[in-house]
Amino acid sequence: MAAFAAVTLLGAVAATGASYATARNTLLDDAQNQVMDPLKRRVEAFVPRLELPPTQEALDEFQSTLQANAVVVYQDKRSRSGFDPSTIVPAELRTAMRTSQTFLFQRTIVQNTPMLVVGIPVLYRPDDKGTLTASGVEVYATAPLTQPERAITGLAQAAWIGVALVLPLALALALFAARGVLRPVRRLGAAARALGAGKLDTRIDPRGSDELAELARTFNSAAEALEASQAASRRFVADVSHELRTPLTAMNAVTAVLDEDAPQLPPDTAVAARLVSTETRKLTKLVQDLIEISRFDEARNVLELDEWDIGQAVRDSLAARGWTSTVDTDLPEGITGRVDRRRLDVIVANLVGNALRHGASPVCVVLRPSYLEVSDNGPGIAPEVLPHVFDRFYKADTARARSEGSGLGLAIAWENARLHGGTIEAANRPEGGAVFTLRLPW
């Protein structure tokens, strides 16, 4: 827009300036011709009667025929009527007249009035075949340029007004042109942001046949391919997870037997049996979380809302996992809300479990009418990690290949909060430790 407006304004200034200069020169030429043409004819009419060297009477008679504000000069004499050339005629014009064989003129300022000063040298031939020679007789005339000056001033003002009016017009045209280009670009940007946010069904309606329309069609093709690839990946994860459930169920049954018989087994065998049992439980938890995530991705999770006492629901979640004695709570009664009890349990379990694994005692759970807060006294969360704590499989320490959890707990908690229309915020407490704040519309 700025470039468009600048080019338009520059063109307007150039065109207006050229028009102004042409009109100004035309006005001045007309004013000069109105003075010089009649003066030249009268001089040419009187010169044949002029005898050289002229007498004072001849100079006076010559001046009387000019019918203008004029004076006739010969050497140190001048006509008794007319103005004093030394006070009005510029010195450079008088000097140039001594050798000139044509009329001269100059615009000047006399007593704050623009004036045109004209000088005409009187020429003669010494004989019939000789060349024209300056006789020394000079005619000077003046004419005010007040009217042309006013016209030129008005023209200049009109030109500036025209330029000033061109600027908003140029901006309006630039805005119109820019919107025509930027509107599809904005739609493309919004679609790209939506696609980046995970809305893989985002599409753009191609309009026209220009490059932007072709870009929209290319974007749609890429979005379709990405959606198909993402859907295939999700189906693969879901299918693999479901296929693993049956063998894992059998493995869990076997490892349960091994755990019971471990005391009777040889030491090395007992260690191996316990390791297999532990890893099987982790794998089972991972498969369960993958199945849950796949349901979120396929939008197959449905809330079963009911009115619950939030404080009692949180206490039940902690008691079910044996955390009542290890977690400090502030859960006042009377705070109720419509929530999915099972999904609230998942959120609480993941947040408190994360605090117990990665934080330090005491872990505190505080309930207030507008939020549920889970905090710990551990080292806190590094600033560069905070934006990613709810990402799937994200590890703050990339060198750590394994962890006690599946790497999906916080992601599942966030998805459950989003399903309720709420959020979970992660931050660091000023006194140390991490704090997770659940906000649900209960």
KOLTI-311773 format. One record per residue (C-alpha): residue number from 1; x, y, z; residue in three letters. Coordinates in Angstrom, 2 decimals, always signed. Example, Ala and Ser with C-alpha at 12.3 -4.5 7.8 and 13.67 -1.06 7.14 Angstrom:
// residues 2
SITE num      xx      yy      zz residu
SITE   1  +12.30   -4.50   +7.80    ALA
SITE   2  +13.67   -1.06   +7.14    SER
This chain:
// residues 442
SITE num      xx      yy      zz residu
SITE   1   +0.00   +0.00   +0.00    MET
SITE   2   +2.80   +2.41   +0.89    ALA
SITE   3   +4.62   +1.71   -2.36    ALA
SITE   4   +1.42   +2.01   -4.40    PHE
SITE   5   +0.52   +5.29   -2.71    ALA
SITE   6   +4.07   +6.63   -3.10    ALA
SITE   7   +4.20   +5.82   -6.82    VAL
SITE   8   +0.74   +7.29   -7.39    THR
SITE   9   +1.63  +10.41   -5.43    LEU
SITE  10   +4.92  +10.78   -7.30    LEU
SITE  11   +3.11  +10.46  -10.62    GLY
SITE  12   +0.52  +13.01   -9.54    ALA
SITE  13   +3.21  +15.46   -8.41    VAL
SITE  14   +5.13  +15.01  -11.66    ALA
SITE  15   +2.03  +15.45  -13.82    ALA
SITE  16   +0.79  +18.41  -11.79    THR
SITE  17   +4.24  +19.99  -11.81    GLY
SITE  18   +4.54  +19.64  -15.57    ALA
SITE  19   +1.05  +21.07  -16.07    SER
SITE  20   +1.81  +23.93  -13.70    TYR
SITE  21   +5.07  +24.78  -15.47    ALA
SITE  22   +3.39  +24.70  -18.89    THR
SITE  23   +0.47  +26.83  -17.75    ALA
SITE  24   +2.77  +29.28  -15.96    ARG
SITE  25   +4.95  +29.74  -19.05    ASN
SITE  26   +1.85  +30.17  -21.21    THR
SITE  27   +0.43  +32.86  -18.91    LEU
SITE  28   +3.72  +34.74  -18.80    LEU
SITE  29   +4.21  +34.46  -22.57    ASP
SITE  30   +0.72  +35.86  -23.16    ASP
SITE  31   +1.39  +38.74  -20.77    ALA
SITE  32   +4.72  +39.47  -22.46    GLN
SITE  33   +3.25  +39.32  -25.95    ASN
SITE  34   +0.44  +41.70  -24.97    GLN
SITE  35   +3.12  +44.27  -24.08    VAL
SITE  36   +5.84  +43.55  -26.61    MET
SITE  37   +3.86  +43.12  -29.84    ASP
SITE  38   +2.12  +46.56  -29.81    PRO
SITE  39   +5.32  +48.19  -28.59    LEU
SITE  40   +7.36  +46.63  -31.40    LYS
SITE  41   +4.86  +47.80  -34.07    ARG
SITE  42   +4.89  +51.40  -32.78    ARG
SITE  43   +8.69  +51.46  -32.65    VAL
SITE  44   +8.93  +50.14  -36.21    GLU
SITE  45   +6.37  +52.77  -37.33    ALA
SITE  46   +8.27  +55.72  -35.84    PHE
SITE  47  +11.87  +54.71  -36.63    VAL
SITE  48  +11.78  +55.84  -40.36    PRO
SITE  49  +11.03  +59.39  -39.16    ARG
SITE  50  +13.80  +59.42  -36.59    LEU
SITE  51  +16.93  +61.37  -37.48    GLU
SITE  52  +20.26  +60.48  -35.91    LEU
SITE  53  +21.54  +61.73  -33.64    PRO
SITE  54  +18.10  +62.46  -32.17    PRO
SITE  55  +17.20  +65.75  -30.54    THR
SITE  56  +15.43  +66.04  -27.21    GLN
SITE  57  +12.24  +66.91  -29.07    GLU
SITE  58  +12.59  +63.80  -31.20    ALA
SITE  59  +13.00  +61.63  -28.11    LEU
SITE  60   +9.91  +63.21  -26.53    ASP
SITE  61   +7.88  +62.75  -29.71    GLU
SITE  62   +9.04  +59.13  -30.01    PHE
SITE  63   +7.98  +58.46  -26.41    GLN
SITE  64   +4.54  +59.99  -26.97    SER
SITE  65   +3.76  +57.56  -29.79    THR
SITE  66   +4.46  +54.46  -27.72    LEU
SITE  67   +1.23  +54.71  -25.64    GLN
SITE  68   +2.77  +52.74  -22.83    ALA
SITE  69   +4.69  +53.23  -19.63    ASN
SITE  70   +7.87  +53.71  -21.63    ALA
SITE  71  +10.98  +55.87  -21.95    VAL
SITE  72  +13.33  +56.54  -24.88    VAL
SITE  73  +17.04  +56.82  -24.12    VAL
SITE  74  +19.97  +58.00  -26.21    TYR
SITE  75  +23.37  +58.00  -24.54    GLN
SITE  76  +23.01  +60.39  -21.57    ASP
SITE  77  +19.67  +61.83  -22.72    LYS
SITE  78  +16.17  +60.42  -22.24    ARG
SITE  79  +12.64  +61.56  -23.00    SER
SITE  80  +11.21  +63.94  -20.50    ARG
SITE  81   +8.16  +61.72  -20.02    SER
SITE  82   +8.41  +58.21  -18.69    GLY
SITE  83  +10.25  +56.60  -15.82    PHE
SITE  84  +13.90  +56.75  -14.84    ASP
SITE  85  +15.58  +53.62  -16.31    PRO
SITE  86  +18.29  +53.61  -13.69    SER
SITE  87  +15.73  +52.96  -10.93    THR
SITE  88  +13.58  +50.34  -12.67    ILE
SITE  89  +15.53  +48.68  -15.49    VAL
SITE  90  +17.96  +46.05  -14.11    PRO
SITE  91  +21.61  +46.91  -14.74    ALA
SITE  92  +22.29  +43.64  -16.60    GLU
SITE  93  +19.46  +44.42  -19.03    LEU
SITE  94  +20.86  +47.92  -19.73    ARG
SITE  95  +24.30  +46.44  -20.31    THR
SITE  96  +22.97  +43.78  -22.68    ALA
SITE  97  +21.03  +46.39  -24.68    MET
SITE  98  +24.24  +48.18  -25.77    ARG
SITE  99  +25.21  +45.31  -28.03    THR
SITE 100  +21.86  +43.66  -28.70    SER
SITE 101  +20.18  +43.65  -32.09    GLN
SITE 102  +16.89  +42.28  -30.88    THR
SITE 103  +14.43  +43.11  -28.15    PHE
SITE 104  +15.13  +41.89  -24.63    LEU
SITE 105  +12.94  +41.43  -21.58    PHE
SITE 106  +13.32  +40.58  -17.93    GLN
SITE 107  +10.89  +39.94  -15.06    ARG
SITE 108  +11.70  +41.78  -11.85    THR
SITE 109  +10.16  +43.07   -8.62    ILE
SITE 110   +9.60  +46.80   -8.24    VAL
SITE 111   +8.25  +47.97   -4.89    GLN
SITE 112   +6.89  +44.48   -4.14    ASN
SITE 113   +5.09  +44.39   -7.50    THR
SITE 114   +6.05  +41.89  -10.20    PRO
SITE 115   +6.96  +43.79  -13.34    MET
SITE 116   +7.91  +43.00  -16.92    LEU
SITE 117  +10.69  +45.20  -18.28    VAL
SITE 118  +11.16  +45.28  -22.09    VAL
SITE 119  +14.09  +46.77  -23.97    GLY
SITE 120  +14.12  +47.41  -27.75    ILE
SITE 121  +17.25  +48.71  -29.49    PRO
SITE 122  +16.67  +51.00  -32.52    VAL
SITE 123  +18.70  +49.73  -35.50    LEU
SITE 124  +19.62  +51.51  -38.76    TYR
SITE 125  +21.64  +50.89  -41.94    ARG
SITE 126  +24.54  +53.28  -42.60    PRO
SITE 127  +23.87  +52.80  -46.35    ASP
SITE 128  +21.40  +50.86  -48.46    ASP
SITE 129  +23.56  +47.71  -48.60    LYS
SITE 130  +24.97  +47.83  -45.07    GLY
SITE 131  +23.98  +45.62  -42.20    THR
SITE 132  +21.76  +46.75  -39.40    LEU
SITE 133  +23.69  +48.57  -36.70    THR
SITE 134  +22.72  +49.78  -33.24    ALA
SITE 135  +21.88  +53.46  -33.32    SER
SITE 136  +22.30  +53.99  -29.59    GLY
SITE 137  +18.60  +54.81  -29.22    VAL
SITE 138  +16.96  +52.44  -26.74    GLU
SITE 139  +13.30  +52.05  -25.84    VAL
SITE 140  +12.32  +50.68  -22.42    TYR
SITE 141   +8.80  +49.84  -21.33    ALA
SITE 142   +7.29  +48.25  -18.23    THR
SITE 143   +4.05  +46.44  -17.53    ALA
SITE 144   +2.76  +45.03  -14.24    PRO
SITE 145   +2.41  +41.24  -13.95    LEU
SITE 146   -0.08  +41.37  -11.07    THR
SITE 147   -2.88  +39.59  -12.92    GLN
SITE 148   -0.68  +36.78  -14.31    PRO
SITE 149   +0.94  +36.44  -10.88    GLU
SITE 150   -2.46  +35.98   -9.25    ARG
SITE 151   -3.45  +33.47  -11.89    ALA
SITE 152   -0.18  +31.56  -11.34    ILE
SITE 153   -0.69  +31.61   -7.54    THR
SITE 154   -4.22  +30.28   -7.96    GLY
SITE 155   -2.92  +27.64  -10.33    LEU
SITE 156   -0.28  +26.57   -7.79    ALA
SITE 157   -2.87  +26.33   -5.02    GLN
SITE 158   -5.15  +24.31   -7.24    ALA
SITE 159   -2.23  +22.03   -8.10    ALA
SITE 160   -1.41  +21.40   -4.43    TRP
SITE 161   -5.07  +20.78   -3.64    ILE
SITE 162   -5.21  +18.31   -6.50    GLY
SITE 163   -2.13  +16.51   -5.19    VAL
SITE 164   -3.61  +16.45   -1.68    ALA
SITE 165   -6.80  +14.91   -3.05    LEU
SITE 166   -4.82  +12.32   -4.99    VAL
SITE 167   -3.23  +10.94   -1.79    LEU
SITE 168   -6.44   +9.62   -0.16    PRO
SITE 169   -7.60   +8.40   -3.55    LEU
SITE 170   -4.29   +6.59   -3.99    ALA
SITE 171   -4.60   +5.08   -0.52    LEU
SITE 172   -8.15   +3.94   -1.27    ALA
SITE 173   -7.05   +2.37   -4.55    LEU
SITE 174   -4.06   +0.78   -2.81    ALA
SITE 175   -6.30   -0.61   -0.07    LEU
SITE 176   -8.72   -1.98   -2.65    PHE
SITE 177   -5.91   -3.60   -4.62    ALA
SITE 178   -4.17   -4.89   -1.49    ALA
SITE 179   -7.36   -6.39   -0.11    ARG
SITE 180   -7.92   -8.18   -3.38    GLY
SITE 181   -4.51   -9.83   -2.97    VAL
SITE 182   -4.35  -10.14   +0.81    LEU
SITE 183   -7.84  -11.55   +1.40    ARG
SITE 184   -6.98  -14.95   -0.14    PRO
SITE 185   -3.57  -14.77   +1.54    VAL
SITE 186   -5.27  -14.24   +4.92    ARG
SITE 187   -7.63  -17.14   +4.24    ARG
SITE 188   -4.64  -19.28   +3.35    LEU
SITE 189   -2.83  -18.17   +6.52    GLY
SITE 190   -5.86  -18.93   +8.69    ALA
SITE 191   -6.21  -22.34   +7.05    ALA
SITE 192   -2.52  -23.06   +7.59    ALA
SITE 193   -2.81  -22.14  +11.29    ARG
SITE 194   -5.87  -24.35  +11.64    ALA
SITE 195   -4.04  -27.19   +9.94    LEU
SITE 196   -1.07  -26.68  +12.24    GLY
SITE 197   -3.45  -26.79  +15.22    ALA
SITE 198   -4.55  -30.28  +14.18    GLY
SITE 199   -7.72  -29.50  +12.20    LYS
SITE 200   -6.78  -31.71   +9.29    LEU
SITE 201  -10.18  -31.33   +7.62    ASP
SITE 202   -9.42  -27.66   +6.90    THR
SITE 203   -9.90  -26.74   +3.24    ARG
SITE 204   -9.87  -23.53   +1.18    ILE
SITE 205  -12.39  -22.66   -1.50    ASP
SITE 206  -10.30  -21.83   -4.62    PRO
SITE 207  -11.62  -18.71   -6.33    ARG
SITE 208  -10.58  -17.76   -9.82    GLY
SITE 209   -7.72  -19.10  -11.89    SER
SITE 210   -4.76  -17.01  -10.78    ASP
SITE 211   -1.68  -18.09   -8.85    GLU
SITE 212   -3.41  -17.72   -5.48    LEU
SITE 213   -6.22  -20.02   -6.57    ALA
SITE 214   -3.64  -22.55   -7.73    GLU
SITE 215   -1.91  -22.20   -4.37    LEU
SITE 216   -5.25  -22.87   -2.61    ALA
SITE 217   -5.73  -26.03   -4.66    ARG
SITE 218   -2.20  -27.14   -3.83    THR
SITE 219   -2.90  -26.48   -0.14    PHE
SITE 220   -6.07  -28.57   -0.32    ASN
SITE 221   -4.20  -31.42   -1.96    SER
SITE 222   -1.50  -31.30   +0.71    ALA
SITE 223   -4.13  -31.15   +3.49    ALA
SITE 224   -5.96  -34.14   +2.03    GLU
SITE 225   -2.74  -36.14   +1.79    ALA
SITE 226   -1.81  -35.16   +5.35    LEU
SITE 227   -5.26  -36.07   +6.66    GLU
SITE 228   -5.14  -39.42   +4.90    ALA
SITE 229   -1.64  -40.12   +6.23    SER
SITE 230   -2.61  -39.05   +9.74    GLN
SITE 231   -5.75  -41.18   +9.63    ALA
SITE 232   -3.73  -44.18   +8.46    ALA
SITE 233   -1.20  -43.60  +11.26    SER
SITE 234   -3.96  -43.35  +13.85    ARG
SITE 235   -5.65  -46.49  +12.55    ARG
SITE 236   -2.32  -48.28  +12.67    PHE
SITE 237   -1.67  -47.22  +16.28    VAL
SITE 238   -5.21  -48.11  +17.28    ALA
SITE 239   -5.09  -51.48  +15.52    ASP
SITE 240   -1.71  -52.36  +16.98    VAL
SITE 241   -2.85  -51.31  +20.46    SER
SITE 242   -5.99  -53.40  +20.23    HIS
SITE 243   -4.07  -56.37  +18.88    GLU
SITE 244   -1.67  -56.12  +21.81    LEU
SITE 245   -4.41  -56.20  +24.42    ARG
SITE 246   -5.05  -59.93  +24.14    THR
SITE 247   -1.45  -61.11  +24.46    PRO
SITE 248   -0.83  -58.54  +27.19    LEU
SITE 249   -3.80  -59.85  +29.14    THR
SITE 250   -2.28  -63.31  +28.96    ALA
SITE 251   +1.14  -61.96  +29.88    MET
SITE 252   -0.29  -60.12  +32.89    ASN
SITE 253   -1.89  -63.35  +34.08    ALA
SITE 254   +1.40  -65.20  +33.71    VAL
SITE 255   +3.41  -62.45  +35.43    THR
SITE 256   +0.91  -62.44  +38.31    ALA
SITE 257   +1.68  -66.11  +38.84    VAL
SITE 258   +5.40  -65.41  +38.56    LEU
SITE 259   +5.09  -62.64  +41.18    ASP
SITE 260   +3.42  -65.09  +43.57    GLU
SITE 261   +6.04  -67.80  +42.98    ASP
SITE 262   +9.02  -65.42  +42.96    ALA
SITE 263  +10.01  -66.16  +46.60    PRO
SITE 264  +10.39  -69.88  +45.76    GLN
SITE 265  +12.44  -69.25  +42.60    LEU
SITE 266  +16.25  -69.04  +42.44    PRO
SITE 267  +17.47  -65.46  +43.07    PRO
SITE 268  +18.45  -64.70  +39.45    ASP
SITE 269  +15.21  -66.19  +38.14    THR
SITE 270  +13.18  -64.24  +40.71    ALA
SITE 271  +14.83  -60.95  +39.63    VAL
SITE 272  +14.10  -61.76  +36.00    ALA
SITE 273  +10.50  -62.65  +36.82    ALA
SITE 274   +9.93  -59.39  +38.69    ARG
SITE 275  +11.55  -57.40  +35.83    LEU
SITE 276   +9.28  -59.09  +33.28    VAL
SITE 277   +6.27  -58.38  +35.50    SER
SITE 278   +7.20  -54.70  +35.87    THR
SITE 279   +7.85  -54.17  +32.17    GLU
SITE 280   +4.63  -55.98  +31.27    THR
SITE 281   +2.63  -53.63  +33.49    ARG
SITE 282   +4.35  -50.62  +31.88    LYS
SITE 283   +3.61  -51.97  +28.43    LEU
SITE 284   -0.01  -52.58  +29.42    THR
SITE 285   -0.29  -48.98  +30.68    LYS
SITE 286   +1.25  -47.69  +27.46    LEU
SITE 287   -1.17  -49.67  +25.31    VAL
SITE 288   -4.12  -48.45  +27.37    GLN
SITE 289   -2.95  -44.84  +26.98    ASP
SITE 290   -2.43  -45.29  +23.24    LEU
SITE 291   -5.96  -46.64  +22.89    ILE
SITE 292   -7.28  -43.66  +24.87    GLU
SITE 293   -5.30  -41.18  +22.73    ILE
SITE 294   -6.54  -42.85  +19.54    SER
SITE 295  -10.12  -42.35  +20.75    ARG
SITE 296   -9.43  -38.63  +21.23    PHE
SITE 297   -7.89  -38.39  +17.76    ASP
SITE 298  -10.90  -40.09  +16.20    GLU
SITE 299  -13.34  -37.97  +18.28    ALA
SITE 300  -14.94  -41.12  +19.68    ARG
SITE 301  -14.79  -40.03  +23.33    ASN
SITE 302  -18.15  -38.93  +24.72    VAL
SITE 303  -18.71  -37.20  +28.06    LEU
SITE 304  -21.09  -38.77  +30.56    GLU
SITE 305  -21.91  -35.72  +32.65    LEU
SITE 306  -23.55  -35.79  +36.03    ASP
SITE 307  -23.69  -33.59  +39.13    GLU
SITE 308  -20.86  -34.47  +41.52    TRP
SITE 309  -19.24  -33.10  +44.64    ASP
SITE 310  -15.82  -32.23  +43.23    ILE
SITE 311  -14.00  -32.44  +46.56    GLY
SITE 312  -15.39  -35.92  +47.27    GLN
SITE 313  -14.54  -37.07  +43.76    ALA
SITE 314  -10.90  -35.96  +44.22    VAL
SITE 315  -10.70  -37.68  +47.64    ARG
SITE 316  -12.00  -40.90  +46.10    ASP
SITE 317   -9.39  -40.71  +43.34    SER
SITE 318   -6.56  -40.30  +45.85    LEU
SITE 319   -7.90  -43.07  +48.11    ALA
SITE 320   -8.23  -45.50  +45.20    ALA
SITE 321   -4.49  -45.19  +44.56    ARG
SITE 322   -3.36  -45.13  +48.18    GLY
SITE 323   -2.21  -41.51  +48.04    TRP
SITE 324   -4.32  -40.15  +50.87    THR
SITE 325   -1.47  -40.23  +53.40    SER
SITE 326   +1.18  -38.92  +50.99    THR
SITE 327   -0.72  -35.93  +49.56    VAL
SITE 328   -1.78  -32.80  +51.45    ASP
SITE 329   -5.28  -31.72  +50.52    THR
SITE 330   -7.53  -28.72  +50.90    ASP
SITE 331  -10.83  -29.98  +49.49    LEU
SITE 332  -13.77  -28.06  +50.92    PRO
SITE 333  -17.19  -29.61  +50.58    GLU
SITE 334  -20.05  -28.03  +48.73    GLY
SITE 335  -18.24  -27.32  +45.46    ILE
SITE 336  -20.25  -29.21  +42.89    THR
SITE 337  -20.25  -29.42  +39.13    GLY
SITE 338  -21.38  -31.41  +36.12    ARG
SITE 339  -18.40  -33.51  +35.11    VAL
SITE 340  -17.60  -36.94  +33.77    ASP
SITE 341  -16.53  -38.68  +36.98    ARG
SITE 342  -14.29  -41.19  +35.24    ARG
SITE 343  -12.47  -38.57  +33.19    ARG
SITE 344  -12.04  -36.30  +36.22    LEU
SITE 345  -10.48  -39.29  +37.99    ASP
SITE 346   -8.06  -39.71  +35.06    VAL
SITE 347   -7.08  -36.03  +35.21    ILE
SITE 348   -6.47  -36.09  +38.98    VAL
SITE 349   -4.53  -39.38  +38.78    ALA
SITE 350   -2.24  -38.09  +36.04    ASN
SITE 351   -1.56  -34.70  +37.66    LEU
SITE 352   -0.94  -36.09  +41.17    VAL
SITE 353   +1.02  -39.07  +39.82    GLY
SITE 354   +3.23  -36.72  +37.78    ASN
SITE 355   +3.86  -34.56  +40.89    ALA
SITE 356   +4.77  -37.62  +42.99    LEU
SITE 357   +7.14  -39.01  +40.34    ARG
SITE 358   +8.93  -35.83  +39.29    HIS
SITE 359   +8.40  -33.43  +42.20    GLY
SITE 360   +9.14  -33.57  +45.91    ALA
SITE 361   +7.01  -33.73  +49.00    SER
SITE 362   +4.77  -32.29  +50.09    PRO
SITE 363   +2.41  -32.63  +47.10    VAL
SITE 364   -0.65  -30.46  +47.66    CYS
SITE 365   -4.10  -30.63  +46.07    VAL
SITE 366   -6.21  -27.50  +46.57    VAL
SITE 367   -9.79  -27.08  +45.39    LEU
SITE 368  -11.44  -23.70  +44.90    ARG
SITE 369  -14.74  -22.75  +43.22    PRO
SITE 370  -13.04  -21.90  +39.94    SER
SITE 371  -10.07  -24.29  +39.80    TYR
SITE 372   -8.24  -27.37  +41.12    LEU
SITE 373   -4.52  -26.92  +41.80    GLU
SITE 374   -1.86  -29.64  +42.13    VAL
SITE 375   +1.58  -28.46  +43.32    SER
SITE 376   +4.83  -29.97  +44.54    ASP
SITE 377   +8.10  -28.79  +46.09    ASN
SITE 378  +10.44  -30.25  +43.50    GLY
SITE 379  +12.90  -28.47  +41.21    PRO
SITE 380  +10.11  -27.11  +39.03    GLY
SITE 381   +9.87  -27.12  +35.25    ILE
SITE 382  +12.58  -25.60  +33.07    ALA
SITE 383  +11.30  -22.54  +31.12    PRO
SITE 384  +12.09  -24.17  +27.78    GLU
SITE 385  +10.09  -27.26  +28.80    VAL
SITE 386   +6.91  -25.46  +29.95    LEU
SITE 387   +5.42  -25.01  +26.44    PRO
SITE 388   +5.80  -28.77  +25.80    HIS
SITE 389   +4.69  -30.44  +29.04    VAL
SITE 390   +1.40  -31.55  +27.46    PHE
SITE 391   +2.99  -32.82  +24.24    ASP
SITE 392   +2.82  -36.54  +23.60    ARG
SITE 393   +5.95  -38.51  +24.51    PHE
SITE 394   +7.83  -35.29  +25.28    TYR
SITE 395  +10.85  -35.79  +27.57    LYS
SITE 396  +12.57  -32.86  +29.23    ALA
SITE 397  +15.77  -34.91  +29.36    ASP
SITE 398  +16.36  -36.24  +25.84    THR
SITE 399  +19.17  -38.48  +27.10    ALA
SITE 400  +16.66  -40.38  +29.23    ARG
SITE 401  +15.23  -43.05  +26.94    ALA
SITE 402  +12.92  -44.59  +29.52    ARG
SITE 403  +10.64  -43.28  +32.24    SER
SITE 404   +8.25  -44.77  +34.72    GLU
SITE 405   +5.20  -43.44  +32.90    GLY
SITE 406   +4.01  -43.89  +29.33    SER
SITE 407   +4.80  -40.30  +28.34    GLY
SITE 408   +1.12  -39.75  +27.57    LEU
SITE 409   -0.34  -39.05  +31.02    GLY
SITE 410   -0.32  -35.26  +30.86    LEU
SITE 411   -1.45  -35.32  +27.23    ALA
SITE 412   -4.44  -37.50  +28.21    ILE
SITE 413   -5.22  -35.20  +31.14    ALA
SITE 414   -5.14  -32.17  +28.83    TRP
SITE 415   -7.39  -33.90  +26.28    GLU
SITE 416   -9.91  -34.78  +29.00    ASN
SITE 417   -9.90  -31.19  +30.25    ALA
SITE 418  -10.41  -29.91  +26.70    ARG
SITE 419  -13.27  -32.38  +26.23    LEU
SITE 420  -14.96  -30.75  +29.24    HIS
SITE 421  -14.42  -27.30  +27.73    GLY
SITE 422  -11.65  -26.48  +30.22    GLY
SITE 423   -7.89  -26.10  +30.33    THR
SITE 424   -4.84  -27.16  +32.31    ILE
SITE 425   -2.08  -24.65  +32.92    GLU
SITE 426   +1.49  -25.53  +33.89    ALA
SITE 427   +3.74  -23.08  +35.75    ALA
SITE 428   +6.40  -22.76  +38.45    ASN
SITE 429   +5.66  -21.49  +41.95    ARG
SITE 430   +7.70  -18.48  +43.12    PRO
SITE 431   +8.80  -20.44  +46.19    GLU
SITE 432   +9.84  -23.44  +44.09    GLY
SITE 433   +8.16  -26.45  +42.57    GLY
SITE 434   +5.70  -26.98  +39.74    ALA
SITE 435   +2.00  -26.22  +39.85    VAL
SITE 436   -0.72  -27.49  +37.51    PHE
SITE 437   -4.05  -25.67  +37.50    THR
SITE 438   -7.18  -27.39  +36.20    LEU
SITE 439  -10.00  -25.07  +35.17    ARG
SITE 440  -13.32  -26.71  +34.29    LEU
SITE 441  -16.73  -25.06  +33.86    PRO
SITE 442  -18.23  -26.82  +36.87    TRP
